[in-house]
Amino acid sequence: MIGTPIPIGFFSQTQRPLDEAYLDNAVAWASEAAALAGIDFGIRSAYMMVNIAGELYWFLPDLVTLEKVTYAAVVTALEVSIVDSADLYDAENVEDALAEVMGYAVSIDLAVQELATIKTNPYTLLLGASADVSTRLSGLVEGTDYPTGWTLAADSGVNLMVTHNLTGRKIASVNVYTIDGSNERLSKPFDEAFTGILGNGMTVKIEGLNTLAVPLRIELFFN
């Protein structure tokens, strides 16, 4: 085994460094030549620190060359220049760039919230009590019984035409509930609720709508 075992550790009882090669008998080496002459080759190691005239040097891996240790200048974020390669931002320092990016983040967040609002499902239609679609539509209030900006029309006595304003959205599913006072019953699609659904652009046609003379609540789901 090479070296001296240290079962617990050691400490210095003076202000002198543990590595005596760092100094020349407790004082800085006068010059590089003095350090090279006074530090035995056998105790040198790559990047071992040496104090020469109050400045820090270290040995390069060849163990015969001393190089002054240099440090990058400490700068504030405001002093870090930014080169804009396109039109992503206009800031010229880190703080302004971060503020600008945060501004984009807020805009994106608002856009996501707006998108979430647009994607709201389901959309509800409340129809009156009648076996005929035209009579069901009589007296309905836009914004209360059906969404604002939509148009409801009878295609026949049992077919309901719904023109919505959800650009690029396609009908995914429809639920039809019969209303009996405070109770609602979900009707079976393609049987009791309706016989077919057609979606064409911004128009949905509900065919063979429930003919029971009771109020209906229709839920429309869009993708």
Order of alpha helices (4+ residues) and beta strands (2+ residues): alpha-beta-beta-beta-alpha-beta-alpha-beta-beta-beta-beta-beta-beta-beta
